[in-house]
């Protein structure tokens, strides 16, 4: 054991005789003996004496020798001359009544020594801190920061004074503050409460340092504050300093996040294109633009203009994408944009396409596919992967999204994945289990169409949400502009062109099979919640589309009866007021006509079998005195006109 020396005072050691001479050295350190040590000495033939290397130095090598107080061993000569002489034994342990006082004194001494040591260390730390550059200004700014950060406790006038004093201190010395974990927070607070001119002053002082700030563990947050609270001038000071360093910064553990935030949130389209072009190789980092026109990062046009550069560009792009995927940094919007550019420029059915699909599926945790689903370019990548992949690829991709289908439905880009799965997955049973059960909140063991209170409320929320309603209505309404955005229609048109080569099932047969799975629970939902759905425009549209395209005649009759019942005299007052809304009038008119109006043919496309809604509605109105006249002269006059024009009415 280092720093410990055993003393051999056993009887056998004395009888054998030792020729070692005692070592000379400084006087030993006297320490009070605790009771446990004395008991150890009385019973142990080989006691251990701790050394004190902090107090002694010399030839003893950290070994403490016995003090003069201790019982000394006999010399070898005396043992030889008088072998009958008894070996002196150590004293027994002292009485218990004498030890507590010594122990108390010892603990008091140690406590006093510890307090003095801590006080001395604190004093030394203060001296070192005071000796650092700008120690006094930093200390003063910290006191100001302690006041400023308490937002609700500071009056506005006092805050203005504190900010003015803070800027008096940091002006001209901002660079000295931003690279320290404590003082950089002061500058962040100054930016938060400063006016635009003061923020510009800070931005100008830091010009030329932004790349280094982005790589700093603490200063990167200051950079984010400047970008969020700044204007175009500040943005144009910061973003160009990233040019030429994008490939290195996107791989940096600190700078990558601030670079992607800048790319996603503040950069102009031209600045985004300039940064994205650097992913295509070192040439694009050095020679940033071509000609005087607008900067473009469209890889298709670049390869069309320079086909000889295809191999090095695709190689550089693939290597950087693969590096970030392997590092598990897959949440960057810039990465998703780069992946889309790469995917759109690899031929279908080639080894490059196969390798890229394996890259998407290779993430065991599925983080890559999950992150891709919630960005514009990333969602497009996954939709194209579903379209180009085979049945096994599609199954593996859909498995990743188990448990988050509802989140996808509410996302402005995630819902596109659900629509793509509807259109390309041939196994409709798989689609039903993977998507419908989560959209409706049903368990896999549930066989009926009745939803509980939580499932009903969840579906009501989805029906009136601008994004979540699309996966519910797409199979009923198709690519109607009434429910789909222009970019959704563009993507689905591209997917429909691809599936002709990659999917085997007829699109019409696929849609009917999916409708057969989705229609019964939605019809039952409408029949039980018609009074709630009619109160909103989206709810009326939902009921119209589902009734016109649902599969199952018996279920549709129950829904038609539930909607006609809304016009009865016993309906709640809220429902009667909702029937006067234009959205309710459009719903009633469409159902009375028995189908959707086609503007191209200027005719109504009747549903088969016929709904019979017109006869049931007129019967309900006729049974209430003056009700038909009230509708004819009120907001629902076009419904009465629709009754007159309806085929088969009467």
N, C-alpha and C positions, 0 to 999 in steps of 0.2 A: 504494500500500500504506500503511495507516495507521501512523503512528509511525515511518516510515522515510524518510530523506532521502538522495537521491543526490548525491554530490559530483562535479562536472564538472571533471576535471583532465586531460582529453584535450588533445592538441596543438591540435586545431582550435578547441577552446573558448578556449584561451589566445590564439591568434592573432586571433580575432574581437574579443577584449576585452570585458570585462563591466563595466558601470557600477554593479553592485550593491555596496553597502557591507556590510562584515561586521557581523553582528548581535552585539550585546553581551548578556551573560547570565552566569549563574553559571559557575564553572569547570567544565570538562568532567570526566566520570567516566572515570578511567583504567582500562582493562581489559587484561589480558594477551592477546596475540594468539596464536591457535592457528596451527599451521603451515599449515593449509588456508586460513586467512584471508590469510596473507602471500602464498601462491601465487596466490590470487585477485587480490590487489592488483597483483602483478607482471604478470599476464596480462590483466586486465580493465581497460578504459579507463573504466568507469563503476561503481566499487565501491559497495556498500551499507553504510551505517553504521547499526547498530541504535540506536534511541533508548531512553532510560531515563526513562520518564515518572513513575516512582515516586520518583526522587531529585531531580528538578528541577521547577521551576515558574516561570512567567514568560512572556516574549514568544517563547520558542523553540518553543512548541507541541509539546513532546515531541521536538525534533530535537537530536541530539548533534553538536556542532561539533568539528572536528579539534583534537586536543590540540597543545600546544607541541612535543611530541616529534616529531610528524610533520613530514615535509618540507612547507614552506610554498610556496604559489604566489607568483609574482612579481606585483607591482602592475602595473596597466595602463600607468602612466607609465614605469616602467623598461623595459617591453617596447617602448614607442614610441621611448624615447631610444636604446635599444641593440637594434635588431632582430636584430643578428648574435649576440647572446648566446644561448647554448644554454639550453634549458629543463631545469631539474634533473629528473632521473629518480628514481623511488623505488628504495630499496635492494632488492637481491635477497633471496630467502628466506635466513634464517640457516642455519647448518650444523645437521645433524641431531643432532649429539652434544650441542648446547646446549639442545634443546627438551624432552626427557623430564623433566628436573628441574622446569622451569616448569609443565609439564602436571600433574605429581604434586602440586606445591604448590597448583595451582588446584583439583584434585579434592579434596585434603584440606581446603581452605578451604570448598568447597561442601558437603562431607559434614558438617563441623563446624557450618556455618551451618544445614543442614537439620535436624540433631539438635536444635540450640538452638530452631529455629522450632517443631518438633513438641512439644518439652518446654513451650515457652511456650503453645502452643495447648491442650495438655492441662491445664496449670495454669489457664488461663482458663476452660476447660470445667468444671473442678472448682469453681471459684469461682462460676460461674453456677448450677451445680447446687446448691451449698450455699446460695445466696441464695434458692432457691425455697421456698415454704411447705412445712412438714413434711418438710424434707430429711433431718434426722437420724432421725426415726421411719421414714421410707421406707427409708433405708439399712439400719437395723437389721432391719426386717421382711424385706428381701431376703436378709440373711444367714441368718435363720431359715428362710426358704423354701428356700434352697439345701440346708439339712439335711433339711427335711421331705419334699422331693420325691423323695429317695432312699429309697424305701419299704423296700427289703430290707436297708438298711444301718443302720437306726435301731431300737434296742430300744424296746419298747412304753412303758416308763416314761419314757425320754428324750423320746419323741414327745409324751407327755402334758404334760411340762414345757414343751416348745417351743410346743405349741399354747396352753397357758395364758399363756405370755409373749407370744405373738402376739396373743391376744385382749386382753391388758392394754394393748397399744399401739393397736390399731385400734378399740377400743370408744369410741364417741362421735365417731369420725372416719372412719367407713366411707365416707361420701360423698366424702371427699377422696381416697380410694384407688381408687375403682371406675372412674374415667374416664381412667385412665392405663394405657398398654399394659403396663407392667411391674408396677406395684403392684396392678393388678386380679388378676393371677395369684396374688399372695399371699393375697388374700381368697378366691379359689377354693380354694386349698389349705386355708385355714382352715375353709371350709364342708365340705370333704371329710372332714377328721379331727375335726370338732367334734361335740359331742353335740346333741340336739334343742333344748335350751334355748338354746344358743349360736347355732344356726341361726335360731331364732325372733328372737333379739336382732338379728341382722344384718337379717332381713327387716323388722322393725319400724323400724329406723333408715332403711331405704331406702324406706319407704312414701311414696307420692306421686312417686317418681322412676322407676317401672318402665317407663313408656312411653318416657322418654328413654334408659334403659338399653337397651331393645330396639333403639333406633335407633343405638346406639353400636357402632362396629366391634369393640371389645374387650369392653365390658361386657355384651354380649348373651350371652357364654359364662357369665358369672357368673349371669345370670338363669336360664340352663339348669341350672346346678348347683343353684340353690335349688329349682327345680321338681322335679328328679330326686331330691334328697336330702331334700326337705322333706316336710311333712305337710299335712293339710287346712287348717290355719290359714294356713300360708304360701301355699298355692294360692289360698285365698280372699282373701288380701291382694293377690296379683299380678293374677289374671285380671280382676277388675272394673275395673282401671285401663286395660284395653284397650277397654272399652265406649265407644262413641261415636267410636272412631278406627279401626275395623277396615278400612274402605275405604281409608284413607290408609296404614295400616301394611302391608296386603297388597301394596301397590304399592312399598313402601320396599325398597331393595336389601338392607338388613341386617335390618330388623325383620320382614320377611315370613317368614323362615325360623323365627325363634323364635316368632312368632305361630302358624304352622301346627303346629310341634312341640307348643305348648301345647294347641292345639285337638285334635290327634290323640291325644296321650299322657296329658294330665293333667286336662283340663277335664271337668266333669260333663256329663251330657246337657242339663241346663238351661242351663249356661254355653255349651255348643256351640250350642244353639238361639239364644241371645241374640246370639252373634257372627255366626252365619249369617244371621240376620234383617236385619242391617245391609247385606247385599248387595242387599236389595230396594229400597233407596233411603234418602235422608236422613231421611225421616219415621221409619223404623224405628231409626235411630241416635239420634234425639232422644227419641222415645216408645218405650221399650224393650219394654214389656209391655202386654197388654190384659187387664184384669180381674185376678182373684186366682187363677186356675187356673194349672196348669203352663205354662211357656213352650213354644211349639211353632214349629218352623221349616218345617212342612209347607206348601208353597206352595199345594197344592190346597185345603186347608181355609181358608187366608187369602183366596184368590180367591173361594171359595164364599161366605164371609161378606161380602166387599167386592168384588163384581164390577166396580164402577166404577173400581177401582184397578188393574185388570189391565194396561192399556197402560203407565202409568208404571213399574209394578213390573217387567214383562217387559223394558221398554226399559233400565232401570237395570241389571238383571241381565245382559242380553246385552252391554251396553257393557263392563262390568267383566270378564266372561268373555273377550270378544274382546281386550281390552287385555292381559290376562295371557298369552293365547295368542300374540299378536303379539310380546310381550317374551320369549317362549321360557321363561317360568317356569310350566311345566305340571306340575310334580311335587307340587303342594300338594293335600293331602287335602281341604281346605276348598274348593278350586276344583272338585274332582271332585264333592263333595256339591252344590255350587251348579249344576253342569252337569246333574246328575241331576234336580234340582228343575225346572230350565228345560225339559229334554227331556220330562219327564212331563206338562207343562202346555201343550205346543204340539200342535195338532190334526194328525193324520196327513194327508198329501197336500197340505198347505198350503205356501205360500212360506216360512213360518217354518221348517218341517221341512226343506225343501230347503236353505235357507241354513245351518241347523245341521249337516246332513250334510256340506256343503261345507266348513264350518269344521273338522270333524273330519278330513277328507281333505286339507285345504289345507296342512298342515305337510309340507314336502318331505322333511325328515329322518325324519318319522314319530315324533318324540319324544312328541307328545301322545297318540297311540293306544297307544304302548308304556307310558307312565306310567299311563294310565287302566287298563290291563289288570291292574295289581297292587294295586288298592284295591277295597274293597267297592262303593262307588258308581260308581267308574270302570269296573269290569268290567260292571256292569249297564248303563251307558251304551253300551258297545261292543256288548253282546249285543242291546240294543234297536235300535241302529243297523243291525246285521246283519239283524234281523227286519223293520224298516221299509224298508230300502234295496232298490234293485233289483239285478239281476244284476251290473251294472257296479260299483255301490257295494260289494257284497260282495267282488268280486274285488280291488278296490283295497285294501280293509281287510285282507284275508287276506295280501296281498303284503307289508304292513308287518311282519308277524310272521314272515317268513321267517328262519330261523336261530335263533329263540328259542321254538319250539313246545315243546321239552322243558322249558324254564324255566316256560312257562305251565302245563304239566301238573303240575308239582310245587307250584305256588302255590295257596293255599287259595281264591283268587278267579280267578286266570288260567285254571284248567281249565274254568271256565264258558263262556269264549269258544269253546273247542273243542267243547263240547257243543252250543252254539248253532249253530255252523257245521254240525255233523252234521245238525241239524234244519231248517235254512232254505236252505242252498246247494243249488240244483238240479243243478249241474254236479258230479256225484260223481267224475268224473275229476280235476277241480280239487281237490276235497277230498282225494282220495287222494294226489296229488302234494304238496299243501301241508302235510298233517298226518301221514299215515301214514308217509311216508318218514322224517320226523324223529323220530316216536315210536319207530319200530323201528330207527332208526340206519342205514337203507339208503340207498344212493346212487341217483340217478335212473336210472343205467345198469344197475343190478342187476335181473335178471329172475327169479332163482331165490329160493327161500324159506329158504335156508341162511344163518344168521347166523354171523359170525366171533366170536372170543372176546370182543372188546371190546363188540360189539353184544349178545351174549348176557348179559354181566355187566350192561350198562346196562339191559336189559329185566328181568333178575332184580331189580335195585334198584327199578325202577318198579313191579313187581308187588306188592312188599311195602310200598310207600309209601302212606299213607292217602289222599293226593290224586292222585298220579301214576297209580294203578291205575284211577281213575274213567274217564278217556278211553279206556282199553283195554277196559273192561267195559261201558260204557254201551250200546253197540250190541247187546250180547249179552243184558244183563239188563234194559234199559229203565229206567224210573223206579222201580226197586226201592229200598225203604228200606234194604236190606242194603248198598247201596253209595253211596247219595246222602244228603246231609244235607237237612234240611227246607227250608233256604233255596234249595238247588239245585232241589228239586222245585217250589217256588213260582215261581222264575224260569222254569223250563222250561214250566210250565203257562201262564204269561203269553205266552211265545214261541209256544207251540202255538196259542193263540188268534189271535195276530197273523198267523202264516204262512198261515192259511186265506185271507187277502186278498192276500198279497204273494208267495206261492210257488205255482208251477204244478204241480209234481210231486207225485204221491201219496206220503204219508209212508211207507206200507208198501213201495212200490217203491223209494223212496230208501234205506230201511234195508237192504233185501235187496241192492241194488247195492253199498253200502258194506261189508256183511258179506262179499260175494264177494271184495272186495279185501283185507280184513283177516284173514279166517279162515285161509287157507293158511299164511302165515308164523307165526301164533300156534299153530296145530296142530303144525306142525313143531317149534316151540320147545318145546312141552309134551312131545312125544315124545322129544326129546333131553335134557330137563332135569326129568323127572318126579321123580327121586330128590331133587333139590334143592328143588323146589317143595312136596313133601309135608311138608317139615319146618316149614312156617309155616302159620298159620291163613289168611292172605290168599292164600298159594299154593294151598291146597286149594280155596278159594272160586273163585280164578281158573280152575283146571282144570275145575271143575264147570260154571261158567257158559259157558265157551268150548265145551266138548264138547256141551252140551245145545243150543246155538243156532248152532253153526258151520254153514257151508254147504260141502258137499263130503263125501260119504259115505266115499270111499276114504281120505281123510286122517283122518277120525274113527276108523276101524278101527285105524289104526296107533297112535293115541293110547290107545285102549282097551286094546290089547295092552300098551303101555308101563306103564299104571297097574296092570293085573292082574299084571304081572311084579314089582311091588313086594312082592307077597305070597309070592313064591317063597322057598324055603329058602336060595337063594344071595344074597339081598339083603343089603346091608351092615347091620351092627348098628345104626347110626344110623337107618336107614330102618325097621327093625323096631320100634325104640322110638317113632319118629314115628307109626307106624300105631296105636298105643294112645291117641293124643291124641284128644279129642272132635272136633276139626276134621276129622281124617282119617276118623273114623267117620261124620260127617255126609256127607262126600263119597261114601264108598262106599255109604251107604244111598240117597242120591239117585240115584246111577248105577244101582244095583240095581233101584230102582223104575222107572227108565226115563224120568223126567221130574220137573218141579217140583210140589210140593204146593201146591194152591190153598186157602187157609183159608176163602175165601168159599163155595166149592162143596164143601169138605171131600173133595176128590178129587185124584188125581195127573193132571196134564196130560202125556200121553205125547208124546215127541218123534217126529217122522216124518222119515226112517225109524227103526225101532227100533234101539236101540244093541246089544242082545244081550249086555250086560255081565254080567247075572246068570249066564247059562250059562257064560261064560268064567271068572268068578270062582269059581264052585262047582267047576269042573273043576280049577282050580289048587289049591284048598283040599283037595279030595278026594284029590289025588295025594300029599299029605303026611299021614302017619299022625298021627291025633289032632288035626289042625289045625281041623277043623270044630268039634269039642267045645271046643277051646281058645277059639275065637272066640265060641261060644255062651255060655260061662261067664265070659268076660272083658269088657273094655271095649267090645268090638265086638258085643255080643249083639244090638243092634238091627239090625245088618247081616244077621245070620242070620234075624231076624224079617222083614226086608225081602225076603230070598230066598223065604221062605215065601209072602209076600203078592204078589210080583211077578207081573204078568200075562205069560203065555207062558212062564214058567219051567218047565223040565222038558223 
